[in-house]
Amino acid sequence: MGFSEHVQVEHIVHAELLAIKKGLELAWDLECHKVICETDSTESLGLIEWANVDIHMYREVIKEIREICKREWGSLQFVHVFREGNQCADFLAKFGSKNQYNCTWNNPLPVALQTQLENDAMGTFYFRSKL
């Protein structure tokens, strides 16, 4: 399953946090209780896992994520990956930023997303570009 939403945010970390929350909610609703949540945002991971967020501007969504994490998951793990390591997430993020509507896909997936999923599953290697 994949989802993409257009959100009006001023900072990418806010968008990352909202995506993590939505993904966890979808997984729970679909009774997928063994979840590995991959993100390329080390800042978001830090905010979720250990930061004191009492005065943070995104404290509400962070607290909501922390509450979701307290549910009786079979296994819930957060992992940092480079953007190049998860082309599906990168595709969905770009899709959401360019479109004004929200989408959730189960089957069939859009062809472009299916291709990215196959590449991710095969462990396709991508070089990180240096700027």
N, C-alpha and C positions, 0 to 999 in steps of 0.2 A: 504494500500500500504506500502511496505517496500523497502528499498534500502540498498545496501552494496557496499562499494568501497574500494579497496586497495590503500592506499595513503602512499607515502614515506615522513614521517615527523620525526623530531627528538624529538618532545615533544608532549605529549598527548593533551595538550591544543590546539595545532594547529589542530590536528585531530578532536577534539570536535567542534571547530569553523567551520571547513570545513563541518562537518556533519550537523551542525545547518543551515549553508548557503544553502547547497544542499536540506535539508528538506523543508526550507521555499520556495525555488525556485520551488520544485516539487508541494508543496501545492498550490502556486500561479498559476502555469501552469495548474493544475487540477481544478482550480476555487474553491478551498476549502478556503474560506475567513474567516472562524471562526476556529482559530487554537490555540491550547495550545501546546507550545513547551516545552517538559520535558527534562531536562538534569541533570545528576548527577555531573556536573562540576560547582561548585560555582565560580571558577575562571573565566570560560567562561562567566557566567551570569554577573559577575561584569564588565568584559571588555565590554560586549555588552551594558549594561544598564547605567553605570555611569562613568566608568574610563576615564581619559584623556589618549588617546592612540596615541597622536601625535608622540611620539618617541618609541612606542612599536614595537617590532619585527614583530608582526602580524597585524599591523595597517591597511594594505590594506584589508584583509579579514574582519576585524572588521568594517571598514567603509562601506564595501559592505553590510554587514548584517544590519547595521544601515540604509542604503539607502533602502533596501528591507522593513524594518520595517516602513518606511514613506509612503508606498503605502496605498491605501484605503482599508485596511482589514476591514471586518465586526467586527472582534475581534481578537486580537493577544496578547497572554499572554505567558510569560516565567515563568516556575515553576521549582524549584529545587526538585528533587526526589532522593532517595537513589537508587543505582544501583539495589538492590534487588527488588525495587518497579516497575521496568520496565524491565522484563526479555526479552522482544522482542528486545529492544534497545541493551541490553547486548549481546544477541544472534547474532544480525546483526553486532555489532562491532567486536566480536570475529571471525565471519565468514569472514569479510573483511580483518582482520589482517592475516588470515591464507591462503587466496586465492589471486591469482594474477590477477583476473578478476573482473569486476564490474557487479552487478546484480540489476535489479529493478523488483519487483514482484507485481503483482496485484492479479490475480487469475489463477490457484490455487497457494496457498502458499505452500512452502515446509512443509512436515509433522511436522518436529521439530519446525518450526516457528509457525505453526498453534496451536500446543500444548502450546507453550509459550503464544500466544495470548489469548487462552482460559483461561489459568491460570491467566493472567493479568486481563482479563475481570471479572473473578470470585472473584478477590481480594485475591488470594492465599497469605497467610502470609509466609514470609521467615524470619528466624532469621539471624541477622547480626553476623558474626563470629568475635571474638576478637583475634587479633594477639599478 
